[in-house]
Each structure stands twice: as structure tokens, then as C-alpha cells.
């Protein structure tokens, strides 16, 4: 019997990259042959270099494995992909009826123009009210293309692209933990994202919360005034989560401080999880999960499980996936076992990606970009094209040999060729004229597209402000567009008419934290891809901060927020 085909699965985490080689038996059982992990730079400021980091890490692994060409399944991190579970009231709920309305619903639920993203959807059962559960997933095309290019440059052929929450759900079902009638809550707490998946035999709900281990690392670095790498080392070597009142704190003051910071940071994540559970129960009519399973890099932090149990008052367990390893090769079997032991809490995405090779547990959602589809189609047609070229050249050779024996036929053929050349010249002139016309149309099209982009700029700015403003104690009363931001001690520049900053004015309510809510607002703007707010520039952003004196219920504030991409108005 021929051995099962092996396939690589690549989990593109934000703090580490994991790749594993799997095969699937005829009865759908996965076998892990080997795996590898490489750490990536954790500083978010270096995200632009992530494709190059991935390329270098993959090249090193493939060199060690002596692989030059192979197929690979990619699992994207949750924070790079927009996912949303949408209940649709579709009469009948058939696949044809869902497909008829899903394009319109995608425009309403995906917060990007559809032409700028690669998106897909899948139907995941029904809600208790009878609505069809549709899961949308979308990723920006430019981001996905850059990742795929860096992976393809190492010699890997991408066959499938899925997203972390879907892969976790598939692996969760494969492990048998989602087969009961009462839902189970799976918490996968990674570097930048906490993926929560609620699953049972007839239930699915997922949400990605933009908070994870990096938030704790950042808080530690800010508290001790250290670099992120130093704070990460402290967190992993001496970190824990502080328990509630009545429990003794660590005797070491450094460990006690880290535990306190970790608890304060995780309280915000826990609040987001609680709100998502409330939405699942009230809006979608779901059943409250009866237990919690934790996984991900943060699951191994001391007292993290106890913190989750304290806050949710539910049994908490760890998700350790059991995998078959290759028993034929002693060296590969040892390598696979070592990889599993070193990544007990980080194998879910890899297993979920490998289940694409099966049909029982695979959720059919694919974010493979069109450029990769075209390359794969060309690769399939290439043998036929090569054969056609070969036969064409052979025909030319036979014709040339016959032409040498028949001088008269050669002359006639030459005359015919001259006629064809003249005809082709006329066609070439016509093609050049059409190309010039096409260029003119393209220039007009580019001008129209720039106008469309300008139209979308202001709604995007307002949407970003609305998303970042604190939920309580702070209101925006006035937004004004301004030009260049003057630099202290620099000569005044000529204003080119472009809008490079916003002057935001408002009021903050008299509250226990007083003007600190303004700092919260500015801090939230640092993660925006619309505004260029740096940590060291916070003092320059806040131009007015009213001092509370107890005489009024609210006090004014003013911010001057620079835009990441200036807006050039129409002439």
C-alpha cells in the first residue's frame, strides 16, 4: 500500500510561526511527522517587516528539513482577518436562498469595500429562533498578497488559506469536546488576540477580542520603563496572575508587581468575554456554556486557569490535543514528540488546518487570493502548453525540410509570408492606436478612483473616532480639519491645501478618574491605522485639558490629531 500523502500546515501567529507536516489515513486519523517553531519580533512597530520575517524563518526550517517544493495550508492569525457571525432570516434556509442574499449581506457586514478584500462565507447551522447562522471572513487583499508572496518565495505552493477561529473550531470537533448538547467555551489566548469559540453538536459562535499576552507585556514594559523584549522575558520567567482577595501574594516584589499588572490587564479581557457571552445568550438565543477550555500561549501562565474559574464560576480545563506520531522513522518520531511537548497549548490551529485534508471535520471556508488561483491554474495547464509548443516546433521542422526539397514551393511560401507580414503590420498599427486609447481611458479611470477615495476618507475618519472614543465620561462636540502641524523651532512651510490633522474638541464628565479619560482616548488612537499617534507624542496631541474644580459637571478638552495619510482636496 502506498504511504499517505504528506502536507505542510503553517500557523502564522504574531509572536511565533509554527509549521508541521501531517498525513491523513483512510479513516480520517491525523499523523504528525514533524514540526518546528520560530519566534518572531513582538514589537508591533515592526509589523511591516513581518512578511520578510516569515520568509527567513520558513527558509531556515525548509533547509533543515531538506524540502525544496511542497504544498502548504496556511492558517491566518485572527487579528488580520475580520470575522463575524450573522444570523440571517432566510425563508426556507436553503443553500440557494442563502447564496442569493449573501452578497448583499457581505456589503453590510464587512467594514471594507469588497473589491479591496478576499472574503468567503460558510453556513454554520441555525439559531434557536430559526435564523441561518452565516460566518463571514474577510482579509485585506494587499496584506494577504504580501504574506502569500513571502511564503511562495520559499518554494511552498499554497493550496488553502483559512483563519484561526475556524481552524480551532474544526480541531475542537475533531477532539470530541464539542459533541455534547451543552456548549463549551474554548478560549485561545494568543499574543494579540483572544479567540473565543462556543461550540457543541449544534452550536457555533466565535469572536476575536483584540487583547492577549502582548497587552500584559506592554503594561509591564510601561510600568518598569523597559523594552518589550525585557518585559516579555520577565513575564514568561517570573510572571503569574494575581489571585483575588484572601490569597497571599508572591513574596518577591517583582513577581508580585507582575502578577498585579497581569490581573489588571486580564480584567479588561474578561469583561470583553463576558459581553460577548451576553450577546450570544440574548441576541442569538444561545445557551450559557457549562465549562471553559483554555489554550494558547497564555494558558501556561501560572494561576491563569484559576483566574478564569474565579471570574466565570465554571469548571476550567486545559486543551491538550492528542496526536498520532510517525512510528516508522525513529528520528522523525522523536522530533514530532518533542514538538508536541513544547507546544501543548498551540497545536489547535495546526490540527484544524490539517483537517482540510479530510471531509468529516473540515469547515469549507477558503481565503486563497485570486493571484494564487491563477498561478495554480497555469501550473496545471503548463504540461499541455509545453506539449503543444513541442508539436508546433516539430511541425515547423518538418515543413522546413520539405521546403528545402521544393524550391518553387519555398518561393510561393515566402511571398505568402511577406503578405502576412504586411497584414500583421497593419494590425500592429491598429493595436498601437487602441493601446493609446486604452491608456487615456485608464488615466481618466484613475482620476475618478481618486475622487471616490476622497469621498470615503471622511466617513472612515468619523467611524474610527467613534470606535476609539471611550464608552463613558467623554463627548466630542466639534471636529475641525486643519493643515500642516507647525513644528517647534522650524520655519513655517507653505500650506499645500492638504488636510493633515483634525482638531477635536469636547467635554469630559466629572468622574473618579477625571482627565485620565482623555489619556485613554489618546492611547486608543495609537492602534488606529487612520491617525498617526505615537506614544512619545501624546503630550503634543492634547492641546487643552480642563482642570476639574468641582464647580461644573463637565470640563473642556482639545486634541490635535495628525492623520496617517493626508487628505488632498479637489482643486
DRENROFI-103626 format. One record per residue (C-alpha): residue number from 1; residue in three letters; x negated, z, y. Coordinates in Angstrom, 1 decimal, always signed. Each point is the difference from the previous one (the first is absolute). Layout:
BEGIN
k	r	east	up	north
NUM	ala	X	Z	Y
...
END
This chain:
BEGIN
k	r	east	up	north
1	unk	+0.0	+0.0	+0.0
2	unk	-1.3	-0.9	+3.5
3	unk	-0.8	+3.0	+2.2
4	unk	+2.5	+0.6	+3.0
5	unk	-0.8	-1.7	+3.3
6	unk	-1.7	+2.4	+2.4
7	unk	+1.0	+0.2	+3.7
8	unk	-1.5	+1.9	+2.9
9	unk	+2.2	+2.2	+2.2
10	unk	-1.2	+0.8	+3.5
11	unk	+1.4	+3.0	+2.0
12	unk	-0.9	-0.4	+3.6
13	unk	+0.1	+3.6	+1.3
14	unk	-1.0	+0.9	+3.5
15	unk	-2.7	+2.5	-0.9
16	unk	-1.0	-1.4	-3.4
17	unk	+0.2	-3.2	-2.0
18	unk	+0.9	+0.1	-3.7
19	unk	-0.2	-2.8	-2.5
20	unk	+0.8	+0.1	-3.7
21	unk	+0.0	-2.4	-2.9
22	unk	+3.2	+0.1	-2.1
23	unk	+1.5	-1.9	-3.0
24	unk	+3.5	+0.2	-1.3
25	unk	+0.9	+0.0	-3.7
26	unk	+2.9	-1.9	-1.5
27	unk	+2.2	+3.2	+0.1
28	unk	-0.7	+0.5	+3.8
29	unk	-2.6	+2.8	-0.3
30	unk	-2.8	+0.0	+2.6
31	unk	-3.6	+0.4	-0.9
32	unk	-2.6	+0.9	+2.6
33	unk	-3.4	-1.5	-0.7
34	unk	-2.0	+1.1	+3.0
35	unk	+0.5	+1.1	+3.6
36	unk	-2.1	+0.5	+3.2
37	unk	+0.5	+1.6	+3.4
38	unk	-1.7	-0.5	+3.3
39	unk	+0.4	+2.2	+3.1
40	unk	+0.8	-1.8	+3.3
41	unk	-0.6	+1.2	+3.5
42	unk	+2.7	+2.4	+1.0
43	unk	-0.2	-0.5	+3.8
44	unk	+3.1	-1.9	+1.2
45	unk	-2.0	-1.6	+2.7
46	unk	-1.8	-2.0	-2.6
47	unk	+3.1	-1.5	-1.5
48	unk	-0.9	-3.5	+1.4
49	unk	-3.0	+0.0	-2.4
50	unk	+2.1	+1.0	-3.1
51	unk	+0.1	-3.6	-1.4
52	unk	-3.8	-0.1	+0.1
53	unk	-0.2	+3.5	-1.6
54	unk	+2.3	-1.1	-2.8
55	unk	-2.1	-3.2	-0.6
56	unk	-3.2	+2.0	-0.2
57	unk	+1.5	+2.6	-2.3
58	unk	+1.6	-2.6	-2.3
59	unk	-3.2	-2.1	-0.2
60	unk	-2.0	+3.1	-1.1
61	unk	+2.5	+0.9	-2.7
62	unk	+0.4	-3.5	-1.4
63	unk	-3.8	-0.4	+0.0
64	unk	-0.3	+3.2	-2.1
65	unk	+2.8	-1.2	-2.3
66	unk	-1.6	-3.5	-0.2
67	unk	+3.2	-1.7	+1.0
68	unk	-0.2	-3.2	+2.1
69	unk	+3.6	-1.2	-0.4
70	unk	+3.2	+1.8	-0.9
71	unk	+3.7	+0.4	+0.9
72	unk	+1.0	+3.1	+2.0
73	unk	+3.2	+1.8	+0.9
74	unk	-0.1	+1.7	+3.5
75	unk	+1.8	+3.1	+1.0
76	unk	+0.2	+0.4	+3.8
77	unk	+0.0	+3.5	+1.6
78	unk	+3.4	+1.1	+1.3
79	unk	-1.0	+0.3	+3.7
80	unk	-0.9	-3.7	+0.2
81	unk	+3.4	-1.1	-1.4
82	unk	+3.5	+0.6	+1.5
83	unk	+2.4	+1.1	-2.7
84	unk	+3.7	+1.0	+0.4
85	unk	+2.8	+0.7	-2.4
86	unk	+3.2	-1.5	+1.4
87	unk	+3.5	+0.5	-1.5
88	unk	+2.0	-3.2	+0.3
89	unk	+3.7	-0.2	-0.3
90	unk	+0.2	-3.3	-1.9
91	unk	+3.3	-0.7	-1.7
92	unk	-0.6	-0.5	-3.7
93	unk	-3.7	+0.7	+0.4
94	unk	-1.1	-3.1	-2.0
95	unk	-3.5	-1.4	+0.5
96	unk	+1.4	-3.1	+1.7
97	unk	+2.0	+2.0	+2.5
98	unk	-3.0	+2.3	+0.8
99	unk	-2.3	-3.0	+0.4
100	unk	+2.5	-1.5	+2.4
101	unk	-0.2	+2.9	+2.5
102	unk	-3.5	+1.3	-0.6
103	unk	-1.6	-2.4	+2.5
104	unk	+2.2	+1.3	+2.8
105	unk	-0.6	+3.6	-1.1
106	unk	-3.7	-0.6	+0.0
107	unk	+0.1	-1.0	+3.6
108	unk	+1.9	+3.1	+0.9
109	unk	-2.2	+2.5	-2.0
110	unk	-3.5	-1.4	+0.2
111	unk	-1.4	+0.9	+3.4
112	unk	-2.1	-3.1	+0.3
113	unk	+0.8	-3.7	+0.4
114	unk	+0.4	-1.4	-3.5
115	unk	-2.4	-2.9	+0.7
116	unk	-2.8	+2.6	+0.6
117	unk	+0.4	+1.9	-3.3
118	unk	+0.0	-0.6	-3.7
119	unk	+3.1	+1.7	-1.3
120	unk	+2.0	+0.4	-3.2
121	unk	+2.9	+2.1	-1.3
122	unk	+1.3	+1.4	-3.3
123	unk	+3.3	+1.5	-1.0
124	unk	-0.4	+3.5	-1.3
125	unk	+3.4	+1.1	-1.4
126	unk	+3.0	+1.3	+2.0
127	unk	+0.8	+3.0	+2.2
128	unk	+2.7	+2.5	-1.1
129	unk	+2.3	-1.7	+2.6
130	unk	-0.4	-3.4	-1.8
131	unk	-2.4	-1.6	+2.5
132	unk	-2.9	-2.1	-1.3
133	unk	-3.4	+1.6	+0.5
134	unk	-2.3	-2.7	+1.4
135	unk	-3.7	+0.9	+0.5
136	unk	-1.7	-2.2	+2.7
137	unk	-3.8	-0.2	+0.2
138	unk	-2.0	-1.8	+2.7
139	unk	-3.6	-0.3	+1.1
140	unk	-1.5	-1.7	+3.0
141	unk	-1.4	-3.4	-1.1
142	unk	-3.3	+0.2	+1.9
143	unk	-0.8	+3.4	-1.5
144	unk	+0.9	-1.2	-3.5
145	unk	-1.9	-3.2	+0.4
146	unk	-3.2	+1.8	+1.1
147	unk	+0.2	+2.3	-3.1
148	unk	+0.7	-2.9	-2.4
149	unk	-2.9	-2.0	+1.5
150	unk	-2.4	+2.9	-0.5
151	unk	+1.1	+0.5	-3.6
152	unk	-0.1	-3.7	-0.8
153	unk	-3.5	-0.2	+1.4
154	unk	-1.2	+2.2	-2.9
155	unk	+1.3	-2.5	-2.6
156	unk	+3.2	+1.7	-0.8
157	unk	+3.2	-2.0	-0.3
158	unk	+3.0	+1.9	+1.4
159	unk	+3.1	-0.5	-2.2
160	unk	+2.3	+2.7	+1.3
161	unk	+0.3	+2.3	+3.1
162	unk	+2.2	+3.1	-0.2
163	unk	+0.3	+3.1	+2.1
164	unk	-0.9	+3.6	-0.8
165	unk	+3.5	+1.6	-0.1
166	unk	+1.3	-2.7	-2.4
167	unk	-3.1	+0.3	-2.2
168	unk	+0.5	+3.8	-0.1
169	unk	+3.6	-0.4	-1.0
170	unk	-0.8	-2.4	-2.8
171	unk	-2.8	+2.4	-1.3
172	unk	+2.5	+2.9	+0.3
173	unk	+2.5	-1.7	-2.2
174	unk	-2.7	-1.0	-2.5
175	unk	-1.1	+3.6	-0.3
176	unk	+3.6	+1.0	-0.9
177	unk	+0.4	+2.5	+2.8
178	unk	+2.8	-2.1	+1.7
179	unk	+2.3	-0.3	-3.0
180	unk	+2.1	+3.1	+0.5
181	unk	+3.4	+0.0	+1.8
182	unk	-1.2	+2.4	+2.7
183	unk	-2.4	-1.6	+2.5
184	unk	-3.7	+1.1	+0.2
185	unk	-1.9	+0.0	+3.3
186	unk	-3.5	-1.5	-0.3
187	unk	-2.3	+0.8	+2.9
188	unk	-3.2	-2.1	+0.2
189	unk	-2.0	+1.4	+2.8
190	unk	-2.9	-2.3	+0.9
191	unk	-2.4	-0.4	+2.9
192	unk	+2.4	-1.3	+2.7
193	unk	+3.4	-0.1	-1.7
194	unk	+2.2	+2.2	-2.0
195	unk	+2.1	-2.1	-2.4
196	unk	+3.2	+1.7	-1.2
197	unk	+1.9	-1.7	-2.9
198	unk	+3.3	+1.4	-1.3
199	unk	+0.7	-1.5	-3.4
200	unk	+2.2	+0.5	-3.1
201	unk	+1.6	-2.2	-2.5
202	unk	+2.4	-1.5	+2.7
203	unk	-1.6	+1.1	+3.3
204	unk	-2.7	-1.3	+2.3
205	unk	-1.0	+1.0	+3.5
206	unk	-3.3	-0.1	+1.7
207	unk	-1.5	+0.7	+3.4
208	unk	-3.5	-0.1	+1.3
209	unk	-0.9	+2.9	+2.4
210	unk	-2.9	-0.8	+2.3
211	unk	-1.9	+3.2	-0.7
212	unk	-2.4	+1.0	-2.6
213	unk	-3.4	+1.4	-0.7
214	unk	-1.6	-1.7	+3.0
215	unk	+2.3	+2.0	+2.3
216	unk	-1.5	+3.2	-1.3
217	unk	-3.5	-1.4	+0.3
218	unk	+0.7	-1.0	+3.6
219	unk	+1.4	+3.4	+0.8
220	unk	-3.0	+1.8	-1.5
221	unk	-2.4	-2.3	+1.9
222	unk	+1.8	+0.7	+3.3
223	unk	+0.0	+3.7	-0.6
224	unk	-3.7	+0.3	-0.8
225	unk	-1.1	-2.9	+2.2
226	unk	-1.6	-1.9	-2.9
227	unk	-0.1	-3.6	-1.2
228	unk	+2.7	-1.1	-2.5
229	unk	-2.6	-0.3	-2.9
230	unk	-1.1	+3.6	+0.5
231	unk	+3.7	+1.2	+0.2
232	unk	+0.8	-2.0	-3.2
233	unk	-2.9	+1.7	-1.8
234	unk	+1.2	+3.4	+1.1
235	unk	+3.6	-0.8	-1.1
236	unk	-1.0	-1.2	-3.5
237	unk	-2.6	+2.7	-0.7
238	unk	+1.5	+3.1	+1.6
239	unk	+3.5	-0.9	+0.9
240	unk	+3.3	+1.4	-1.2
241	unk	+3.6	+0.5	+1.3
242	unk	+0.8	+3.4	+1.5
243	unk	+2.9	+1.8	-1.8
244	unk	+2.9	+1.6	+1.8
245	unk	+0.4	+3.5	+1.3
246	unk	-1.0	+2.7	-2.4
247	unk	-2.8	-1.9	-1.6
248	unk	-3.7	+0.9	+0.6
249	unk	-1.9	-2.6	+2.0
250	unk	-3.5	-1.2	-1.2
251	unk	-2.7	+2.6	+0.9
252	unk	-2.3	-2.8	+1.3
253	unk	+0.9	-0.6	+3.7
254	unk	-0.8	-3.7	-0.3
255	unk	+2.2	-0.5	-3.1
256	unk	+2.8	+2.1	+1.6
257	unk	-0.1	-2.2	+3.1
258	unk	+0.2	-3.2	-2.1
259	unk	+2.9	+1.4	-2.0
260	unk	+1.9	+0.9	+3.2
261	unk	-0.6	-3.5	+1.4
262	unk	+1.1	-1.6	-3.3
263	unk	+3.2	+2.0	-0.1
264	unk	+0.9	-0.8	+3.7
265	unk	-0.6	-3.7	-0.6
266	unk	+1.9	-0.1	-3.3
267	unk	+3.0	+1.7	+1.6
268	unk	+0.6	-3.2	+2.1
269	unk	-0.2	-2.1	-3.2
270	unk	+2.4	+2.4	-1.8
271	unk	+2.5	-0.3	+2.9
272	unk	-0.1	-3.8	-0.3
273	unk	+0.5	+0.2	-3.8
274	unk	+3.0	+2.4	+0.6
275	unk	+1.6	-2.4	+2.5
276	unk	-0.4	-2.9	-2.5
277	unk	+1.6	+2.0	-2.8
278	unk	+2.9	+0.9	+2.4
279	unk	+0.4	-3.8	+0.8
280	unk	+0.0	-0.7	-3.8
281	unk	+2.7	+2.5	-0.6
282	unk	+2.3	-0.6	+3.0
283	unk	-0.4	-3.7	+0.8
284	unk	-0.6	-1.4	-3.5
285	unk	+2.0	+2.6	-1.9
286	unk	-2.9	+0.9	-2.2
287	unk	-0.5	+3.1	-2.2
288	unk	-2.5	+2.6	+1.1
289	unk	-3.1	-0.2	-2.3
290	unk	-0.4	+2.8	-2.5
291	unk	-3.8	+0.0	-0.1
292	unk	-3.0	-1.3	+1.8
293	unk	-3.0	-1.8	-1.5
294	unk	-3.1	-0.3	+2.2
295	unk	-2.9	-2.5	-0.2
296	unk	-2.5	-1.6	+2.3
297	unk	-3.3	+1.2	+1.5
298	unk	+1.5	+3.1	+1.6
299	unk	+1.6	+1.2	-3.2
300	unk	-3.3	+1.5	-1.1
301	unk	-0.3	+2.2	+3.1
302	unk	+0.3	+3.7	-0.9
303	unk	+3.4	+1.6	+0.6
304	unk	+1.6	-3.3	+1.0
305	unk	+2.4	+0.1	-2.9
306	unk	+0.9	+3.6	+0.9
307	unk	+0.7	-1.1	+3.6
308	unk	+2.4	-2.7	-1.2
309	unk	+1.8	+2.4	-2.3
310	unk	+0.3	+2.5	+2.8
311	unk	+1.5	-2.5	+2.4
312	unk	+2.4	-1.9	-2.4
313	unk	+0.8	+2.9	-2.4
314	unk	-0.2	-2.4	-3.0
315	unk	-2.3	-0.1	-3.0
316	unk	-3.2	-1.9	+0.8
317	unk	-2.3	-1.8	-2.5
318	unk	-2.9	-2.4	+0.0
319	unk	+0.3	-3.6	-1.1
320	unk	-2.9	-0.7	-2.4
321	unk	+0.5	-3.4	-1.5
322	unk	-1.0	-0.5	-3.6
323	unk	-1.7	-3.3	-0.8
324	unk	-1.4	-1.6	-3.1
325	unk	-3.7	-0.8	+0.3
326	unk	-2.0	-2.7	-1.7
327	unk	-1.2	+1.4	-3.4
328	unk	-1.9	-3.0	-1.1
329	unk	-2.9	+0.2	+2.4
330	unk	-1.6	+3.4	+0.2
331	unk	-1.5	-0.6	+3.4
332	unk	+3.2	-1.3	+1.6
333	unk	+2.1	+2.8	-1.6
334	unk	-2.3	+2.6	+1.5
335	unk	+0.2	-1.8	+3.4
336	unk	+3.8	-0.1	-0.1
337	unk	+0.3	+3.7	-1.0
338	unk	-2.4	+1.0	+2.9
339	unk	+2.1	-2.1	+2.4
340	unk	+3.2	+1.7	-1.0
341	unk	-1.5	+3.5	+0.2
342	unk	-1.3	-0.7	+3.5
343	unk	+3.2	-1.6	+1.2
344	unk	+2.7	+2.2	-1.7
345	unk	+2.2	-0.1	+3.1
346	unk	-0.7	-3.6	+1.1
347	unk	+0.9	-2.2	-3.0
348	unk	+3.7	-0.6	+0.9
349	unk	-0.5	-3.1	+2.1
350	unk	-2.4	-1.6	-2.5
351	unk	+2.5	+0.6	-2.9
352	unk	+2.9	-1.3	+2.1
353	unk	-2.0	-3.1	+0.9
354	unk	-0.9	-0.6	-3.7
355	unk	+3.6	+0.2	-1.0
356	unk	+0.5	-3.4	+1.7
357	unk	-1.4	-1.3	-3.3
358	unk	+3.1	+1.4	-1.8
359	unk	+3.7	-0.6	+0.5
360	unk	+1.4	+3.4	-0.9
361	unk	-1.1	+2.1	+3.0
362	unk	-1.0	-2.6	+2.6
363	unk	+1.8	-0.2	+3.3
364	unk	+0.0	-3.7	+1.1
365	unk	-1.2	+0.1	+3.6
366	unk	-3.0	-2.1	+1.0
367	unk	-1.7	-0.3	+3.4
368	unk	-2.4	-2.7	-1.0
369	unk	-0.7	-2.1	+3.2
370	unk	+0.9	-3.7	+0.0
371	unk	-3.7	-1.0	+0.5
372	unk	-0.8	+1.6	-3.4
373	unk	+3.0	-1.7	-1.6
374	unk	-1.4	-3.4	+1.3
375	unk	-3.5	+0.7	-1.4
376	unk	+1.4	+0.9	-3.4
377	unk	+2.2	-3.1	-0.1
378	unk	-3.0	-2.2	+0.9
379	unk	-2.1	+1.7	-2.7
380	unk	+2.7	-0.9	-2.6
381	unk	+0.1	-3.6	+1.2
382	unk	-3.8	-0.4	+0.3
383	unk	-0.6	-1.1	-3.7
384	unk	+2.6	-2.7	+0.3
385	unk	-1.4	-1.1	+3.3
386	unk	-3.5	-0.1	-1.5
387	unk	+1.2	-2.1	-2.9
388	unk	+1.8	-2.4	+2.4
389	unk	-3.2	-0.4	+2.0
390	unk	-2.0	-0.6	-3.2
391	unk	+2.4	-2.7	-1.2
392	unk	+0.1	-1.6	+3.4
393	unk	-3.8	-0.2	+0.2
394	unk	-0.1	-1.4	-3.6
395	unk	+2.5	-2.7	+1.1
396	unk	-2.2	-0.9	+2.9
397	unk	-3.0	-0.4	-2.3
398	unk	+1.9	-2.3	-2.3
399	unk	+1.2	-2.0	+2.9
400	unk	-3.5	-0.3	+1.5
401	unk	-1.4	-1.2	-3.4
402	unk	+2.6	-2.6	-0.2
403	unk	-0.6	-1.1	+3.6
404	unk	-3.7	-0.7	-0.8
405	unk	+1.1	-2.5	-2.6
406	unk	+2.5	-1.8	+2.1
407	unk	-1.6	-1.1	+3.3
408	unk	+3.1	-1.8	+1.2
409	unk	+2.2	+3.0	-0.7
410	unk	-2.5	+2.2	+2.0
411	unk	+0.4	-2.3	+3.0
412	unk	+3.7	+0.2	-0.1
413	unk	-0.1	+3.7	-0.4
414	unk	-2.4	+0.3	+2.9
415	unk	+2.4	-1.9	+2.2
416	unk	+2.9	+2.2	-1.1
417	unk	-2.1	+3.1	+0.8
418	unk	-0.7	-1.4	+3.5
419	unk	+3.7	-0.5	+0.5
420	unk	+0.7	+3.6	-1.1
421	unk	-2.7	+1.3	+2.3
422	unk	+1.5	-1.7	+3.0
423	unk	+3.4	+1.4	-1.0
424	unk	-1.5	+3.5	-0.4
425	unk	-1.6	-0.3	+3.4
426	unk	+3.4	-0.6	+1.6
427	unk	+1.4	+2.9	-1.9
428	unk	-2.9	+2.2	+1.1
429	unk	+0.7	-0.9	+3.6
430	unk	+3.6	+1.0	-0.5
431	unk	-1.0	+3.3	-1.6
432	unk	-2.3	+0.8	+2.9
433	unk	+2.9	-0.6	+2.5
434	unk	+2.3	+2.2	-2.1
435	unk	-2.8	+2.7	-0.1
436	unk	-0.2	+0.0	+3.8
437	unk	+3.7	+0.3	+0.3
438	unk	+0.0	+2.8	-2.6
439	unk	-2.7	+1.8	+2.0
440	unk	+2.1	-0.2	+3.2
441	unk	+3.0	+1.4	-1.9
442	unk	-2.1	+2.8	-1.4
443	unk	-1.2	+1.0	+3.5
444	unk	+3.6	+0.1	+1.2
445	unk	+0.9	+2.1	-3.1
446	unk	-2.9	+2.5	+0.8
447	unk	+1.3	+0.4	+3.5
448	unk	+3.5	+0.7	-1.2
449	unk	-1.3	+2.5	-2.6
450	unk	-1.9	+1.9	+2.8
451	unk	+3.2	+0.3	+1.9
452	unk	+1.7	+1.4	-3.1
453	unk	-2.8	+2.5	-0.5
454	unk	+0.4	+1.1	+3.6
455	unk	+3.7	+0.5	-0.5
456	unk	-0.7	+2.4	-2.9
457	unk	-2.6	+2.0	+1.8
458	unk	+2.3	+2.3	+2.0
459	unk	+2.4	+0.9	-2.9
460	unk	-3.0	+0.8	-2.2
461	unk	-1.4	+2.3	+2.7
462	unk	+3.3	+1.8	+0.5
463	unk	+0.4	+0.4	-3.8
464	unk	-3.5	+1.4	-0.3
465	unk	+0.7	+2.6	+2.7
466	unk	+3.3	+0.9	-1.6
467	unk	-1.8	+0.6	-3.4
468	unk	-2.8	+2.1	+1.5
469	unk	+1.9	+2.2	+2.5
470	unk	+0.5	+3.6	-1.4
471	unk	+3.5	+0.7	-1.3
472	unk	+0.5	+3.0	+2.3
473	unk	-0.9	+1.4	+3.4
474	unk	-1.2	-3.3	+1.6
475	unk	+1.8	-2.9	+1.7
476	unk	-1.2	-3.2	+1.5
477	unk	+1.7	-0.8	+3.3
478	unk	-2.0	-2.9	+1.4
479	unk	-2.2	-2.8	-1.4
480	unk	-2.0	-2.2	+2.3
481	unk	-2.4	-2.8	-0.8
482	unk	-3.3	+0.0	+1.8
483	unk	-3.1	-2.2	+0.1
484	unk	-3.7	+0.9	-0.3
485	unk	-0.8	+3.7	-0.5
486	unk	-2.7	+0.9	+2.6
487	unk	-3.2	+1.4	-1.4
488	unk	-1.6	+2.9	+1.9
489	unk	-3.1	-1.1	+1.9
490	unk	+0.6	-3.7	-0.8
491	unk	+0.6	-2.8	+2.5
492	unk	+3.6	-1.2	+0.2
493	unk	+0.8	-3.0	-2.1
494	unk	+2.2	-2.9	+1.0
495	unk	+3.4	+0.4	-1.5
496	unk	+0.8	-3.0	-2.2
497	unk	+3.7	+0.9	-0.2
498	unk	-0.1	+1.3	-3.6
499	unk	+1.6	+3.2	-1.0
500	unk	-2.5	+2.3	-1.6
501	unk	+1.6	+3.4	+0.1
502	unk	+3.3	+1.8	+0.3
503	unk	+0.8	+2.8	+2.5
504	unk	+2.3	+2.4	-1.9
505	unk	+1.8	+2.8	+1.9
506	unk	+2.3	+2.6	-1.4
507	unk	+0.9	+3.7	-0.4
508	unk	-0.8	+2.5	-2.6
509	unk	+2.4	+2.9	-0.7
510	unk	-1.0	+3.6	+0.5
511	unk	-1.0	+0.9	-3.6
512	unk	-2.2	+2.4	-1.9
513	unk	-2.9	-2.5	-0.1
514	unk	+0.5	-1.1	+3.6
515	unk	-2.2	-3.0	+1.1
516	unk	-1.5	-0.3	-3.5
517	unk	+2.8	-2.3	-0.9
518	unk	-1.6	-2.6	+2.3
519	unk	-3.2	+0.3	-2.0
520	unk	+2.0	-0.5	-3.2
521	unk	+1.4	-3.2	+1.5
522	unk	-3.5	-1.3	+1.0
523	unk	-1.3	+0.9	-3.4
524	unk	+2.8	-1.9	-1.8
525	unk	-0.9	-3.1	+2.2
526	unk	-3.6	+0.0	-1.5
527	unk	+1.3	-1.5	-3.3
528	unk	+1.9	-2.7	+1.9
529	unk	-1.0	-3.7	-0.4
530	unk	+1.6	-0.7	+3.4
531	unk	-1.7	+2.5	+2.2
532	unk	-3.8	+0.6	+0.3
533	unk	-0.1	+3.8	+0.1
534	unk	-3.3	+1.6	-1.1
535	unk	-0.6	+3.7	-0.7
536	unk	-2.6	+0.3	+2.7
537	unk	+2.2	-1.7	+2.6
538	unk	+2.9	+2.4	-0.3
539	unk	-0.8	+1.7	+3.3
540	unk	+0.1	-3.4	+1.8
541	unk	+3.3	-0.9	-1.5
542	unk	+1.9	+3.0	+1.4
543	unk	+0.1	-0.5	+3.8
544	unk	+2.6	+2.7	+0.7
545	unk	+0.8	+3.2	-1.8
546	unk	+2.6	+2.2	+1.7
547	unk	-0.9	+3.7	-0.3
548	unk	+2.9	+2.2	-1.2
549	unk	+0.9	+2.8	+2.4
550	unk	+3.3	+1.2	-1.5
551	unk	+2.1	-1.4	+3.0
552	unk	+1.1	-3.2	-1.6
553	unk	+1.3	-1.2	-3.4
554	unk	-2.3	-3.0	-0.1
555	unk	-3.3	-1.1	+1.5
556	unk	-1.4	-3.4	+0.8
557	unk	-2.8	-1.8	-1.7
558	unk	-1.6	-3.4	+0.4
559	unk	-2.1	-2.1	-2.4
560	unk	-2.0	-3.2	+0.6
561	unk	-0.3	-1.6	-3.5
562	unk	-2.2	-3.1	-0.5
563	unk	+1.2	-2.8	-2.1
564	unk	-2.0	-1.2	-3.0
565	unk	+0.8	-3.6	+0.8
566	unk	+0.7	-0.8	+3.7
567	unk	+3.2	-1.9	+0.8
568	unk	-0.5	-3.2	+2.0
569	unk	+3.2	-0.9	+1.9
570	unk	+1.1	-3.6	+0.5
571	unk	-1.5	-1.8	+2.9
END
